[in-house]
Amino acid sequence: MTDTVDATAADRALKARHRAMWGLGDYPAVARDLIPELGRVLVAAAGVRRGERVLDVAAGTGNAAVPAALTGAEVVASDLTPELFPAGREFAARAGAELAWEEADAEALPYADASFDVVLSCVGVMFAPHHQQAADELVRVCRPGGRIGLVSWTPEGFVGEMFRTMKPYAPPPPPGAQPPPLWGDEQHVRGLFGDRVTDVVARRRTVTTSGWETPEAWRDYWKSVYGPTIATYRNIADDPERVAALDRDLAALAARYDRGAGGTVLDWEYLVLTARRA
Ligand SMILES: C[S@@+](CC[C@H](N)C(=O)[O-])C[C@H]1O[C@@H](n2cnc3c(N)ncnc32)[C@H](O)[C@@H]1O
């Protein structure tokens, strides 16, 4: 009993840290300026249609939820970090979309079994630390015959490499947590869902990001907007040598990927995976 109480308290504290982390910087700008196409790609891949009941898990500012709502579907955008919802509501209003915004932990979704026709997550559920628990929740709330659609950064792509680059500088992961980019590995996701899904289709694609003069300019932008990177810098803030080393490592990563001529251009690889709930 005490163990269960302790585990629950520890998980609450962990989720509170994650919520605070995603509220740092300016995630709405990342979604709006760098990766808006990912939400549209996911909605198209999952074949969202008018009248369907759709849940977007770890929806952030509605990168997938808003285009899903524009199809005429009935959409709930859920996320651990409600601080992102005001920007999401503005995005929805600009787009002319109507949808609901609800605070929810992907590992304990507050929805009944089989209550959605389509369950989506765009570079979102991958950040819940316990992959099996989160996958079980996606399956549970999707009705039999319904669809699950995911976009996830791949381990081998730029964002996967960025997380590996930051790892030696970041706070140690909590016990039992798995690295987010594993969700970008088709076999890992197939293993999580097992025989509870059929018709798995997985494709690797890239999104091209640009707008910085140099790799260093990308790094300086990124360390000011992206919560996990800001949290990593905070972890080493009292050690200027490690800060300088992380500065160098992130700029070197961007330089290695940079294919721009007059400015930095980076391709970020992701996996689009869709499946049918058995
Ligand atoms: C990279 S953002 C993606 C947001 C949005 N789907 C998009 O495409 O822009 C990751 C999101 O995962 C959310 N998140 C992290 N851990 C979560 C959890 N355990 N449950 C629900 N959402 C979570 C964060 O709050 C954040 O909004």
Ligand as a Chemical Component Dictionary entry (heavy atoms), coordinates in Angstrom:
data_LIG
# 
_chem_comp.id                   LIG 
_chem_comp.type                 NON-POLYMER 
_chem_comp.pdbx_formal_charge   0 
_chem_comp.three_letter_code    LIG 
# 
loop_
_chem_comp_atom.comp_id 
_chem_comp_atom.atom_id 
_chem_comp_atom.alt_atom_id 
_chem_comp_atom.type_symbol 
_chem_comp_atom.charge 
_chem_comp_atom.model_Cartn_x 
_chem_comp_atom.model_Cartn_y 
_chem_comp_atom.model_Cartn_z 
_chem_comp_atom.pdbx_ordinal 
LIG C1  C1  C 0  6.922 18.222 -28.874 1  
LIG S1  S1  S 1  5.422 18.685 -28.097 2  
LIG C2  C2  C 0  4.237 18.197 -29.339 3  
LIG C3  C3  C 0  2.957 18.983 -29.286 4  
LIG C4  C4  C 0  2.047 18.838 -30.512 5  
LIG N1  N1  N 0  1.490 17.522 -30.631 6  
LIG C5  C5  C 0  2.755 19.242 -31.775 7  
LIG O1  O1  O 0  2.793 18.467 -32.735 8  
LIG O2  O2  O -1 3.246 20.375 -31.838 9  
LIG C6  C6  C 0  5.268 17.431 -26.882 10 
LIG C7  C7  C 0  3.978 17.541 -26.078 11 
LIG O3  O3  O 0  3.854 16.394 -25.237 12 
LIG C8  C8  C 0  3.229 16.802 -24.046 13 
LIG N2  N2  N 0  3.463 15.768 -23.046 14 
LIG C9  C9  C 0  4.632 15.399 -22.487 15 
LIG N3  N3  N 0  4.439 14.398 -21.612 16 
LIG C10 C10 C 0  3.097 14.123 -21.629 17 
LIG C11 C11 C 0  2.263 13.193 -20.943 18 
LIG N4  N4  N 0  2.768 12.337 -20.045 19 
LIG N5  N5  N 0  0.951 13.212 -21.206 20 
LIG C12 C12 C 0  0.415 14.085 -22.089 21 
LIG N6  N6  N 0  1.148 14.988 -22.765 22 
LIG C13 C13 C 0  2.470 15.002 -22.537 23 
LIG C14 C14 C 0  3.867 18.139 -23.754 24 
LIG O4  O4  O 0  3.136 18.901 -22.839 25 
LIG C15 C15 C 0  3.947 18.752 -25.146 26 
LIG O5  O5  O 0  2.791 19.496 -25.433 27 
# 
loop_
_chem_comp_bond.comp_id 
_chem_comp_bond.atom_id_1 
_chem_comp_bond.atom_id_2 
_chem_comp_bond.value_order 
_chem_comp_bond.pdbx_ordinal 
LIG C1  S1  SING 1  
LIG S1  C2  SING 2  
LIG S1  C6  SING 3  
LIG C2  C3  SING 4  
LIG C3  C4  SING 5  
LIG C4  N1  SING 6  
LIG C4  C5  SING 7  
LIG C5  O1  DOUB 8  
LIG C5  O2  SING 9  
LIG C6  C7  SING 10 
LIG C7  O3  SING 11 
LIG C7  C15 SING 12 
LIG O3  C8  SING 13 
LIG C8  N2  SING 14 
LIG C8  C14 SING 15 
LIG N2  C9  SING 16 
LIG N2  C13 SING 17 
LIG C9  N3  DOUB 18 
LIG N3  C10 SING 19 
LIG C10 C11 SING 20 
LIG C10 C13 DOUB 21 
LIG C11 N4  SING 22 
LIG C11 N5  DOUB 23 
LIG N5  C12 SING 24 
LIG C12 N6  DOUB 25 
LIG N6  C13 SING 26 
LIG C14 O4  SING 27 
LIG C14 C15 SING 28 
LIG C15 O5  SING 29 
# 
